[in-house]
């Protein structure tokens, strides 16, 4: 179910087409396009429907309503309305039973009708008195095609009586009426229309063609006929009449000023304000009266929907919508709470790990310091192990070199490999080093590995290669004369 959606109400009652567009979302529905009424010039019904289809297409295109939903207010002359009493039946058995009854009371077979019902109580009787409404299937199918060509999708088709009842309830919320009966009388475009309701439930709806000057009288005549079917006690309580304010002025029908009829004052202004909505300005009362059915059809979500007759009653639809909303709300709350709970737990775990790492930092620093000391001691121990294992030749070579090198000479590099020695250094006179290294045979094959270069500090850079030949230590008594 789409929470934010636009619904176009369509009312083809009489010889005109009334349209109203409402926006549904959070809060009450709002009017997004001012109501409009279009007179249809065609006399034949099929031609009139084709003309209405063109008007609807232009209205949708001009106001950018393509893709919206649409609800049809079925004119009163197309609706068959009856109250049928049945003994208690299961829901799955009620529709077949009603279909058999409709074959008897309606002039069209039930197989060619779309019908639906509302359950009601029958005072003083056993069982339920069901309010049944039906419409020819061909009429609804024809309007489905028209609505589809206009770029809309038909989501509901309600009798005009339920559309008018819904619109009256929306516009007259502050009336505070206590009357058991109320009636809506209006000019439906060359016809008088009368809808009578017991509270909010319509039980009579009729439309009668007449001359424009006779519409008011015909409307009250239809109201008188409707009261014949009402329970005897209801008319005694009075009937609130909703009609154009001009109908209750001077020179009106005698029925308007006598009991049990009580004209409702100020309804025109309230209705015009409601239909103006957020579009700015104020709707003309005559336009508001003409568009009352279209406005009510767009609002009517709980009336008798004849588009989907397989749905058994509006109570089931209401329960279904309530369950859908509850499930959607629960899903939304779960979707919002689960990431929040995961984020909270993750944040708490990260804080715990940060605190643990901070507590371990001093110990890690002590370990790193100890490892550094161990590395240094291992280096010293390696040197000592090498010296203890007889590998003291590098130290011996360095000692012999330092004994032979002249004063002021610096060794910057010493490489020893298999007694082959390479010496890098700086000296005031590099040529003096050559004879000093060769004098006693400790170093053989002495040669310069690269040319001598003089530095800016007047020192000569040299690189000498040689081979170290160790001389055996003299035995006792061989050196220094006889013992």
BELZI-V815987 format. One record per backbone hydrogen bond with DSSP energy under -1.0 kcal/mol. NH is the residue of the N-H (numbers start at 1). CO is the residue of the C=O. Records with the same first field share a line. If there is no record, write none. Layout:
# BELZI-V815987
NH = CO + CO
This chain:
# BELZI-V815987
5 = 24
7 = 22
8 = 69
9 = 20
10 = 71
11 = 18
15 = 189
17 = 38
18 = 11
19 = 36
20 = 9
22 = 7
23 = 30
24 = 5
30 = 23
32 = 21
33 = 21
36 = 19
38 = 17
40 = 15
48 = 44
49 = 45
50 = 46
51 = 47
52 = 48
53 = 49
54 = 50
55 = 51
56 = 52
57 = 53
58 = 54
59 = 55
60 = 56
61 = 57
62 = 58
63 = 59
65 = 60
67 = 151
68 = 65
69 = 6
70 = 153
71 = 8
72 = 156
73 = 10
74 = 158
78 = 75
80 = 134
82 = 132
84 = 130
86 = 128
93 = 90
94 = 90
97 = 93
98 = 94
99 = 95
100 = 96
101 = 97
102 = 98
103 = 99
105 = 101
106 = 102
112 = 109
113 = 110
114 = 135
116 = 133
118 = 131
125 = 122
128 = 86
129 = 120
130 = 84
131 = 118
132 = 82
133 = 116
134 = 80
135 = 114
137 = 112
140 = 136
141 = 137
142 = 138
143 = 139
144 = 140
145 = 141
146 = 142
147 = 143
148 = 144
149 = 145
150 = 146
151 = 148
152 = 147
153 = 68
155 = 70
158 = 72
160 = 74
163 = 159
164 = 160
165 = 161
166 = 162
167 = 163
168 = 164
169 = 165
170 = 166
171 = 167
172 = 168
175 = 172
182 = 197
183 = 240
184 = 195
185 = 242
186 = 193
188 = 191
192 = 208
193 = 186
194 = 206
195 = 184
196 = 204
197 = 182
198 = 201
199 = 180
201 = 198
203 = 196
204 = 196
206 = 194
208 = 192
210 = 190
214 = 211
215 = 212
218 = 214
219 = 215
220 = 216
221 = 217
222 = 218
223 = 219
224 = 220
225 = 221
226 = 222
227 = 223
229 = 226
234 = 231
237 = 234
238 = 235
239 = 260
240 = 181
241 = 262
242 = 183
247 = 244
248 = 245
249 = 246
252 = 249
256 = 253
261 = 258
262 = 239
264 = 241
270 = 266
271 = 267
272 = 268
273 = 269
274 = 270
275 = 271
276 = 272
277 = 273
279 = 276
288 = 284
289 = 285
290 = 286
291 = 287
295 = 291
296 = 292
297 = 293
298 = 294
299 = 295
300 = 296
305 = 303
306 = 157
311 = 308
313 = 311
317 = 313
318 = 314
319 = 315
320 = 316
321 = 317
322 = 318
323 = 319
324 = 320
325 = 321
326 = 322
327 = 323
328 = 324
329 = 325
330 = 326
331 = 327
332 = 328
333 = 329
334 = 330
335 = 331
336 = 332
337 = 333
338 = 334
340 = 336
341 = 337
342 = 338
343 = 339
344 = 340
345 = 341
346 = 342
347 = 343
348 = 344
349 = 345
350 = 346
351 = 347
352 = 348
353 = 349
354 = 350
355 = 351
356 = 352
357 = 353
358 = 354
359 = 355
360 = 356
364 = 360
365 = 361
366 = 362
367 = 363
368 = 364
369 = 365
370 = 366
371 = 367
372 = 368
373 = 369
374 = 370
375 = 371
376 = 372
377 = 373
378 = 374
379 = 375
380 = 376
381 = 377
382 = 378
383 = 379
384 = 380
385 = 381
386 = 382
387 = 383
388 = 384
389 = 385
390 = 387
391 = 386
392 = 390
396 = 392
397 = 393
398 = 394
399 = 395
400 = 396
401 = 397
402 = 398
403 = 399
404 = 400
405 = 401
409 = 406
410 = 426
412 = 424
413 = 424
415 = 422
417 = 420
420 = 417
421 = 466
422 = 415
423 = 464
424 = 413
425 = 462
426 = 410
427 = 460
433 = 430
436 = 432
437 = 433
438 = 434
444 = 467
447 = 465
449 = 463
453 = 461
455 = 459
458 = 455
460 = 427
461 = 453
462 = 425
464 = 423
465 = 447
466 = 421
467 = 444
468 = 419
469 = 442
478 = 475
